């Protein structure tokens, strides 16, 4: 399995279907929202081992990945951070079947500088000591949309708006916090519970009532249906398997089964 993190279409590198003379199955390309990258990497490895179908992952924000698909990027499946973008592809004719929800994501407040256990309420974000708060760009990233909703829920948005630093994706947002460019931030639980970050900093769950359920959506694109239908359908179904559910729940998702 190979992985690419992209910010623009020109940076994408994908392989087309191998020659018909090859006995190897074609590589399928999965465009994956940054919040899901660690879980999907692990699921893809299990899938490759079981079905012997190679997988490439393209990592980015859901909005940008959707735009790239609409501009002709040869992605076979979109694994999004919400249902809006997969639904958009379906409604605009870039997918023949409607998307499905495979899991619900969760938000956390994360820091590598502060002792969150002694803080309690999110109102501490107003304090002068907190100069920068990282969130994903709500224009591209569903987790950024819900981070704004959290701040408004606690009537903090107007008070801390000038402190907000926007990451292009939830991955970049997490980087801002990990490198201590921001004192604190709102990010995906699936990222801070990954093996890469599990021992870095401290995080607390944000109450579910503070934001709307983050329904993670998946859809097979026209490219996938036209080029690699059998392989992409296998991966689509595997995403709802017991094995995938166990991985997703390990990363803090509420996973769904077919």
Rosetta blueprint (number, residue, H / E / L):
1 X L
2 X E
3 X E
4 X E
5 X E
6 X L
7 X L
8 X L
9 X H
10 X H
11 X H
12 X L
13 X L
14 X L
15 X L
16 X L
17 X L
18 X L
19 X L
20 X L
21 X L
22 X L
23 X L
24 X L
25 X L
26 X L
27 X L
28 X E
29 X E
30 X E
31 X E
32 X E
33 X E
34 X H
35 X H
36 X H
37 X H
38 X H
39 X H
40 X H
41 X H
42 X H
43 X H
44 X H
45 X H
46 X H
47 X H
48 X H
49 X H
50 X H
51 X H
52 X L
53 X L
54 X L
55 X E
56 X E
57 X E
58 X E
59 X E
60 X E
61 X L
62 X H
63 X H
64 X H
65 X H
66 X H
67 X H
68 X H
69 X H
70 X H
71 X L
72 X L
73 X L
74 X L
75 X L
76 X L
77 X E
78 X E
79 X E
80 X L
81 X L
82 X L
83 X L
84 X H
85 X H
86 X H
87 X H
88 X H
89 X H
90 X H
91 X H
92 X L
93 X L
94 X L
95 X L
96 X L
97 X L
98 X L
99 X L
100 X E
101 X E
102 X E
103 X E
104 X E
105 X E
106 X L
107 X E
108 X E
109 X E
110 X E
111 X E
112 X L
113 X L
114 X L
115 X L
116 X H
117 X H
118 X H
119 X L
120 X L
121 X L
122 X H
123 X H
124 X H
125 X H
126 X H
127 X L
128 X L
129 X L
130 X L
131 X L
132 X L
133 X E
134 X E
135 X E
136 X E
137 X L
138 X L
139 X L
140 X L
141 X L
142 X H
143 X H
144 X H
145 X H
146 X H
147 X H
148 X H
149 X H
150 X H
151 X H
152 X H
153 X H
154 X L
155 X L
156 X L
157 X H
158 X H
159 X H
160 X H
161 X H
162 X H
163 X H
164 X E
165 X E
166 X E
167 X E
168 X L
169 X L
170 X H
171 X H
172 X H
173 X H
174 X H
175 X H
176 X H
177 X H
178 X H
179 X L
180 X L
181 X L
182 X L
183 X L
184 X E
185 X E
186 X E
187 X E
188 X E
189 X H
190 X H
191 X H
192 X H
193 X L
194 X L
195 X L
196 X L
197 X L
198 X L
199 X L
200 X L
201 X L
202 X E
203 X E
204 X E
205 X E
206 X L
207 X L
208 X H
209 X H
210 X H
211 X L
212 X L
213 X L
214 X E
215 X E
216 X E
217 X E
218 X E
219 X E
220 X E
221 X L
222 X H
223 X H
224 X H
225 X H
226 X H
227 X H
228 X L
229 X H
230 X H
231 X H
232 X H
233 X H
234 X H
235 X H
236 X H
237 X H
238 X H
239 X L
240 X L
241 X L
242 X H
243 X H
244 X H
245 X H
246 X H
247 X H
248 X H
249 X H
250 X H
251 X L
252 X L
253 X L
254 X E
255 X E
256 X L
257 X L
258 X L
